[in-house]
Each structure stands twice: as structure tokens, then as C-alpha cells.
Amino acid sequence: MQLHRRIEETGIKVPDTFFANIEKYKANLLKWNRVHNLTGARDEATLDEFIFDALYPVSFLPQVSSLLDIGTGAGFPGMILAFALPETEVTLVEPLTKRASFLQFIKADLGLENVRVIKKRVEEMQPETFELITSRAVTDTKMLLELSKDYRDENSKLLFYKGEKVFDEVEETQNMPHKIIERQNRHYLLLGEGL
Ligand SMILES: C[S@@+](CC[C@H](N)C(=O)[O-])C[C@H]1O[C@@H](n2cnc3c(N)ncnc32)[C@H](O)[C@@H]1O
């Protein structure tokens, strides 16, 4: 099914700018990916799957004014969430030069005022508090909690994009309240007080 229809049928609300941004993003990513190894998604169908996966949590996330995505790579999920949530200040932290350069190029090309790209490892960033911290395919839950500790407070929420291993990893969440939202093989792990 086409990405557009799939998003509509799921009832996910996106801003008017979303699909135009997605089209430009996909065209650039497919082009850059031929030369640089930015992502494993090398065709449009796989990219659409990655985009839908990144976007899906918009259907259950609380409203947040600031978001940190750890290890954004070529844009998942942080850049896609930034397209969907233009009122949210989105920080993308990615240490690899070619991936951070691509993110910076997309920010400039699409004139994204809500995006900040930081070319560092997350543990090298200055401490700062974010309302939501996301991460996909970077490391396990225990390590993500450790890596994110200087960037959250007791009100922050965390959203980790996980597979089946989530059920083992959740044992190590230091008793933080959590929810697991399942969609096919994807397990979205949402952590934080007051869920
Ligand atoms: C497997 S890729 C996943 C990229 C993207 N999140 C995705 O799902 O397509 C892992 C990314 O995490 C980044 N990374 C690894 N360690 C990191 C750290 N300590 N801080 C920030 N990013 C990190 C890597 O440079 C890499 O781009």
C-alpha cells in the first residue's frame, strides 16, 4: 500500500508540509546512499517501511516541545518525527560525519527550523533536558538509559524502537513505568512516569 494511504488509514495526523518533505528527503537519501553508506534501505519500498515505522508512534505519543533522537543515522526516527511535529524542537545526535552531513543538508534544503543536528556521540553533548528521547537500532535499553541520563528529568519520556528482545530488556529498566506498543514485529517501548 502507498505510504500516503497507509498513513491516512492509520489515522495519523501530519502537517500539510509532510508529504512534500518526505518526497524530497527520499529522493536525496536514495541519491546519497548510492555513494555513501547511509542506511540499509536502498529502494523506495524499504524506505517507505522505515518511514512508516518511524512515524507510527505519533499515533500514541504525548505532545512534547523538545525531542532528542540518539544515533539518528540517515534520519530514523528523528528526522521523520521532525517532519511530522513541526512545533517540536528536534535534536538529532549522530557522530558519523557522512550521516550528520546528510542530516544537515536535509535541514538546510527543506528549511527545517525545528531541527538541530549535533555531530557528536550523545555522551559528549552538554547536559540539557528533553521532554522526549527516542532511539532506534543503536544499543540495548539498559545502555540507552545510561546514555540518556544527563538529558532527561523525572517528567521526560523515552521511546525506544525495539524487536522481540524488548521483553528481556524491559527487566533492566530500573522499575521505570513502561508500556510496550506492538505493531507486527516492531515493539515500541515507551518509558516514563505517568504513562
Ligand atoms: C545501526 S545505526 C541506526 C541508525 C538509525 N537510528 C536507524 O534506525 O536507521 C546506529 C547509529 O547510531 C550511531 N551511534 C552509535 N553510538 C552512538 C553514540 N554513543 N551517540 C550517538 N550516536 C551513536 C551510529 O553512528 C549509527 O549511525
Ligand as a Chemical Component Dictionary entry (heavy atoms), coordinates in Angstrom:
data_LIG
# 
_chem_comp.id                   LIG 
_chem_comp.type                 NON-POLYMER 
_chem_comp.pdbx_formal_charge   0 
_chem_comp.three_letter_code    LIG 
# 
loop_
_chem_comp_atom.comp_id 
_chem_comp_atom.atom_id 
_chem_comp_atom.alt_atom_id 
_chem_comp_atom.type_symbol 
_chem_comp_atom.charge 
_chem_comp_atom.model_Cartn_x 
_chem_comp_atom.model_Cartn_y 
_chem_comp_atom.model_Cartn_z 
_chem_comp_atom.pdbx_ordinal 
LIG C1  C1  C 0  22.535 0.975 13.202 1  
LIG S1  S1  S 1  22.621 2.715 13.078 2  
LIG C2  C2  C 0  20.897 3.157 13.265 3  
LIG C3  C3  C 0  20.581 4.485 12.691 4  
LIG C4  C4  C 0  19.112 4.921 12.781 5  
LIG N1  N1  N 0  18.720 5.168 14.144 6  
LIG C5  C5  C 0  18.216 3.898 12.149 7  
LIG O1  O1  O 0  17.420 3.276 12.854 8  
LIG O2  O2  O -1 18.298 3.725 10.916 9  
LIG C6  C6  C 0  23.292 3.249 14.648 10 
LIG C7  C7  C 0  23.693 4.691 14.632 11 
LIG O3  O3  O 0  23.995 5.092 15.973 12 
LIG C8  C8  C 0  25.114 5.940 15.939 13 
LIG N2  N2  N 0  25.744 5.875 17.282 14 
LIG C9  C9  C 0  26.471 4.866 17.809 15 
LIG N3  N3  N 0  26.887 5.174 19.058 16 
LIG C10 C10 C 0  26.418 6.413 19.334 17 
LIG C11 C11 C 0  26.512 7.297 20.443 18 
LIG N4  N4  N 0  27.219 6.959 21.536 19 
LIG N5  N5  N 0  25.901 8.501 20.384 20 
LIG C12 C12 C 0  25.193 8.849 19.277 21 
LIG N6  N6  N 0  25.063 8.053 18.185 22 
LIG C13 C13 C 0  25.659 6.857 18.204 23 
LIG C14 C14 C 0  25.983 5.385 14.814 24 
LIG O4  O4  O 0  26.889 6.333 14.300 25 
LIG C15 C15 C 0  24.940 4.958 13.807 26 
LIG O5  O5  O 0  24.672 5.946 12.833 27 
# 
loop_
_chem_comp_bond.comp_id 
_chem_comp_bond.atom_id_1 
_chem_comp_bond.atom_id_2 
_chem_comp_bond.value_order 
_chem_comp_bond.pdbx_ordinal 
LIG C1  S1  SING 1  
LIG S1  C2  SING 2  
LIG S1  C6  SING 3  
LIG C2  C3  SING 4  
LIG C3  C4  SING 5  
LIG C4  N1  SING 6  
LIG C4  C5  SING 7  
LIG C5  O1  DOUB 8  
LIG C5  O2  SING 9  
LIG C6  C7  SING 10 
LIG C7  O3  SING 11 
LIG C7  C15 SING 12 
LIG O3  C8  SING 13 
LIG C8  N2  SING 14 
LIG C8  C14 SING 15 
LIG N2  C9  SING 16 
LIG N2  C13 SING 17 
LIG C9  N3  DOUB 18 
LIG N3  C10 SING 19 
LIG C10 C11 SING 20 
LIG C10 C13 DOUB 21 
LIG C11 N4  SING 22 
LIG C11 N5  DOUB 23 
LIG N5  C12 SING 24 
LIG C12 N6  DOUB 25 
LIG N6  C13 SING 26 
LIG C14 O4  SING 27 
LIG C14 C15 SING 28 
LIG C15 O5  SING 29 
# 
